[in-house]
Amino acid sequence: MQLFKAKAGYTSQIKTVSGNDKIRNFLFSLGCSEGEDITLISILAGNYIINIKDSRYAIDKKMAKAIEVI
Amino acid sequence: MKIALAGNPNSGKTTLFNAITGKTEYVGNWPGVTVEKKEANLNRKFEKIFSKGRVVDLPGAYSIAPFTGEEAITRDFVLGESPDVIINIVDANSLERSLFFTTQLLELGIPVVIALNKQDIVRRHGNKTDIEGLAKTLKCKIVETIANDGEGLKELIKVAANLAESNNSQKAPEFNNKGTENENKARQQFVKDVVDKHFIKKRDTSKVTTSDKADRIVANAFWGLPIFAIIMWAVYAFSIQGLGGFLSEYFNEVIFGEIVPDAANGFLEAVGVHPLLQALIVDGAIGGVGAVIGFLPLIMVLFFCLGLLEDSGYMARVAVVMDRYFKKIGLSGKSIIPMIVGSGCSIPGVMATRTIEDENEKRMTTILTPFVPCGAKLPIIALFAAVFFPASTWVAPSMYILAFIMIAIGGLILKKIFVWENTSSFIIELPEYKIPSLKHALTQMIKQAKAFIIKASTIILVMNTLVWIMQTYSWSFQVVEDSGLSILASIGGFIAPLLIPLGFVGWQLAAATITGFIAKENVVATFAIILIASSEEALHMPGGVLTQLFTPVTAYAFLVFNLFTPPCFAAIGAMNAEMSNRKWLGKAILFQLSVGYIMAMIITQIGTIVVYGELSIGFVPAIFVSILYIVLITVLIKRANRKKAQMRKVAQ
């Protein structure tokens, strides 16, 4: 399912990341790519706070829709 | 010998740079503070270990392949200028992500030493790194550091010196599938295995922490905006009306109002200087520069507060809060960071737009950031508030509120006038909160104070001397009795008709407006010089000499005019550098001028009717100008709509 539909506290693995190459490559360099662990910490002001490889990021709804999790 | 500092954003590169060079470059606790490369010599205390070291601080990058403009600077430097040694700063708390970039750096052949930074946080979390094992696997030297308090830096420089002198080419760790299509995937797997093997993690980072709980409050959909507004209000109120305002008043009244001019007059009279030269020095130089320097405490307090705020980690959260509002007006949540930085000074503010990935959002932010009242506009605001509105506390805050309203409206108009597709997405790393360092805030404050004094004693001093000369002499270089016959008056008189629709009458206002384009502090200084002849009273007294030129309504309009017109030449230069396109720079300046002009016009014309129940000067020309602008905007919007329709057709 899309990360967008997950609830806070959801821990899983990333299945696919869609979007243009530039953004996908950037996300890849952060470790946001297929097979990596991801935790949705909270949803704040329409943004998704995620934990990947020991770091916190805020991403918007559009990106949360582009990340497919198991 | 060149030492390059490279690493992920917010890993502490600039803090380390400052620690080993003794510089005070701008640091902050959010990713992307450094947007240009900075160079300096290694501090003397390292001279024995590493002689003639030149350190280059590079913007943070997550990978050798750039995503934003400032990341490209890092790649170009490392690849193009082959430094003698690279210090790769790695935040030990996000080891796995950081080592991805590290392995790429190791493959360049340039010797690399890893500074495993932020050890204090690692220890606090109870994690452990097997340094020896990690170094062996990566085939490079590793030094544990805490850049904030200098731990491990001597050792780091020693290792870097040895590497730079040895001239050995860096070996890179081997992993399967290198050089194939799946190289990056393989690299990621390799890094993961390395970290699993050499990093003992006691703390599960996917658990909700105190920092996350704090985020749920400050970045809350409902509370986020009010909290931000209260914090900013507190910062500005404390700077302008609180401590900063109090100290500025003392500076203005006692030091530059009495002590300094009296002492200078006494001295010059004793020496027997020509009275005209004495007037030039006391009224021109001291009077003008003093009027500006008097506001120094205000600016220092402001930068101190901003320093604390920037160090706390709150800035990244504001970007999260603002994103959904800013998206609607064509900006990114990250646009708020240049704006907050710009409330100190527009130049770093405009430069901070570089971290915005999307070209259109970046451009819009560059155009709108100078609307935020910067430190140089504060003296004008403080002066006018004191003279015309001594009893009202709403004047200074209203400038900030108005600035944000106009940023919103300006964004909407720009979005209507210009054609672009919105393809942006928002992502920002959230650094852990920390207790802001007083030392850091003090360093920033002193640095800015120095810059302000230098500016006042160079460009503003020169301008003031010129203004004084121009208002003392006529074109035939005769001293004039009536300054209305001076050079300055005739130049001002040339521009003055343009300001009539705004209700600004007189060459004095035009002259101040012109000098204000060079630097906004000049507005205050120019008034100080022009009016010193007509009154003995200090410039900033409530109901003082400025009331000869303005009514409270036109005074407010004049404030607004200065708020929105381009801040200074240097900021225009910064805008030019960020836009790297003359046509866009031209559009940006025209837009800013128009907004300043129209806003001032509206306030004067409507304000005069409402407050005094009569028509203001320039009412008829104002109507014409309004019609002109309405036609212009309609035409531009129609043209943009046509283009948009065309684009849609092509897309289909």
Interface residues (C-beta under 8 A of the other chain):
Chain A: G9 T11 G19 N20 K22 I23 N25 F26 L27 F28 S29 L30 G31 S33 D37 T39 I41 S42 L44 A45 G46 N47 I49 N51 I52 K53 D54 S55 R56 Y57 A58 I59 D60 K62 M63 A66
Chain B: Y62 S63 A65 F67 N93 S94 L95 E96 R97 F100 F101 N184 K185 Q188 T205 S206 V208 S211 D212 D215 R216 A219 N220 A221 G224 A316 A319 V320 V321 D323 R324 K327 G333 T423 S425 F426 I427 I428 E429 L430
